[in-house]
């Protein structure tokens, strides 16, 4: 997305815990301070956070000392080129972002204000979760994985 970065925090099942939209000019490490601080306020029960290697450096020691939060970074294997599947990161954040890209408002940047862009991410997560709970397919062309049994009266 041009001009903005989405910083999301999800649990191990891919459910959205926190989202923050920042200008693209802000480095991930600087935005990580704000993300982890707000995350700690909203979810004090968290103890370990898996993050991209861009969130490493001083953020790890700051989070450990100030927030009592362990930040473990997932980095690429040494000597690899091109796309490499990173297990912890893909399961959580990357997969969740891919699921949410089915929402029209998230695919393109229609919003002018970052607060509105930030509000669209939880709305997409709510839509995704309600479709999962009601077994409605994400795509209208896809077949439903489960159909309700019909009641027969005698």
N, C-alpha and C positions, 0 to 999 in steps of 0.2 A: 504494500500500500504506500503510495507516495505521501510523504510528509508526516506519517504517524506510525507508531509501533504499538502493538497490543501486547501487554505483559499479562499473562494469565497464570493463575495457580489452580491446579485441579488435584483431586485426590487420586488414588491408585485406580479407581474405576472410571476416571475421566469426567467426574462431576465437577462443575465449576465452583470454586471456593471464593475466588477473588479475581477481579479484572481491573487493569489500569491502562488508560490510553495516554501516551506521552508523545511529544514531538520526536521526529526521527533523528533530530540533531542531538538528543540526549543519549549518552552512552548507556548501555545496559547495566553496567556496574553502578552508575549513579541512580538510575531509576530503580535498581534493585533495593537500595536502602529504603526508599519510600514504600515499595511493594512489601518488603518484609516487615517494616514497622506497622503498616496498616493490617497486614495479615496477622501479626501477633496480637493486635488489639481485637480483631474479629474472631480469631480462632486460637485462644491461648493454650489449647490442648495439644497443638502440633509440636513435635520435637525434632523431626527430620524433614528437610526439604531437598529434593533432587532438582538440580538446575543445570542449565546450559553452561558451557565453559566460559562464556562471555560474562557471567555473573560471578566469576571467581575473584581472586586477588584479595584486596582489603575487605571486601564484603563478607567473606567467610569469617575472618577474625572479629569484625564488628558485630556480626550476628551472634557469634558464640559468646562474646563478652557482654554486649548490651541487651540482647534479646533472649539469651540462653536458648538459641536455636541452632541446630547443626545443619549446615548447608553443604551438601555433597554435589560436586560438579561431575557431569558426564561429558567426557571429552572424546575426541576422535582417536582411534588407534594411530600410533606413530607410523609414518610412511605410507599413508593411504591417500589416494586422490579420488576426486569425484564424490558421488553420493555414498554414504555409509550409514547403514541402519544402526541407530543408537538405541538399545532396548529400553532403558528407563525413560528416556525422553520421548520416544515414539509412542509408547503405551499411554502416556499421560497427555502431555501438552499437544504434541503434533497431531495425534489422532483426534483429540477434542476439537482443535482448530479445523481439521478436515471435515468433521461432522457439521460444525457450525457454518461452514462455507455453503451449505445448502440454503441458508437464509439469504434472500435477495439483498437486504440492506447491508449485509456484511461483505458481500462479494465486491461491490463497488463502494467507494467512499462518498455517500450521499450527504453525510452530515457535515455541517460547518463547524459546529462546536465540539471539542473533544468530550465534553460531558454527555452529549447526545450519542456520540459514537461509542462511549463507554456503556451507555444504557442499552444499546442494541445487542451487545454480547449476552447479557443475562436473559434478555427476551428470546434470543435464539436458543439458549440453553433450556429455557422453560418449554419452548415449543418442542424441542427435541425430546425432552423427558416426558412430556404429556403424550407424545406420539408413541414412545416406547411403552408407557403404561397402558395405553389403550390399544396397542398393537396396530396402529395405523401406519402404513408404509410412508417412508420419507418422500419417495418419488411417487407421483400418481400412477405411473405406468407399472410400478413394481407390485407383485402379488403380496397379499398379507400373509405373514408367516403362520397365523393362527386365526381361525374363524370360530365364532361363538356357536355352540350347539343350539339347534332349534328345539323349542319346547313342543312336545306333542301332548295333546289332550285326548283323553279317552271318553 
